[in-house]
Amino acid sequence: MTESIKQEIGALALDLKRVAIGYQNNSPEMSATFLTAVEKQLDKLKQYRFGPEIKGYLSKVRRLVSKKYSYNQADDALTYSTLLLASSGLYR
């Protein structure tokens, strides 16, 4: 995996953390802003090929973005953020 792809995944992970922080701070506007950023990052990542592990996480993030707000969404955003960082090799 190239450094530029790792940076794209890192940006996605950071935006997911910001989504989680927005939900935890009861700021739906903040979460909505960063959910839009997550969608843009997902679109950028469509051009790359990934292994099954990262592909699965990206698929779950897409589902997370398409859901209406739920309390679990904050937990899911934080979880996928950490999993993406770990599986891309950025978080060791």
N, C-alpha and C positions, 0 to 999 in steps of 0.2 A: 504494500500500500504506500503510495507516494505521500510526501509531506503535505502537498496541497489538498489531497483528499482527507488526510488526517485533520487539517485545519478546518475544512468544511464540516466534518463530523464534530469537531470541537465547538464550532460556532452553533451548530444545531443543539448540542448538549447544553451549552450556556443559555440559549434561548429557552430550552425546556426547563432549566432551573429557574429562570425568571418567571415563567408561567406558574410554576409551583409556588414561588414566593408571592406572586400576585394573588393566587387563590388563598394562600395561608393568611395574607394580610387583608383579606376581604376586599380586594381591589379588582373587580371584574374588568375594569378598563385596562389596567396594566396587563392582565392575563390575555385579554383580547388582542392587545397590541403585539405581544410576543407570540401568540398563536399564529398571527399573520406572518410574523418573521419565520416561525417554524415551517409554515407552508411554503414560503419562498425557498428556504434551505432544502426542503424535501424535493422541490422542483429542480433545484441545482444538482442534487445528488442522483437524479434519475439517469443521468448520462453515464454513470459509472457502474461497473460490475462489482458486486460484493459476494462474499461467501454466504452460505445459508444462515449463519448466526446473525450477521449484521442485517441481512435482507429481512429476516424475521422481525428484528427490532424496528426497522424502518417501517415495515408493514403495520406493526402495532402502534407506532407513533402516528401514522396516517389515520388510523381508526380513532385514536385519542383526539386528534384535531377535529375530526368530523362529528364528534359527540357534543351534545349540549352539556352545559356545566353540570358536574356532579362532584360531590365531595372527594370521591376517589380519584378524580382527575389530577389533583395536586400530587397525590402519592404516586400515581402512574407516571406523571411527567418527571418527577424526581428520580424514580426508579429507572426509567428508560434513559435518562441523561447519564446516570452512573454506568449502566450497562453498555451504552454506546462508547463511552470513554474507555472503559475497560477492554472491550472487544476490539477497539481500534488500536490499542497499544499506547494511547495517550495518558492513561491513568495507571501507573505502576508504582 
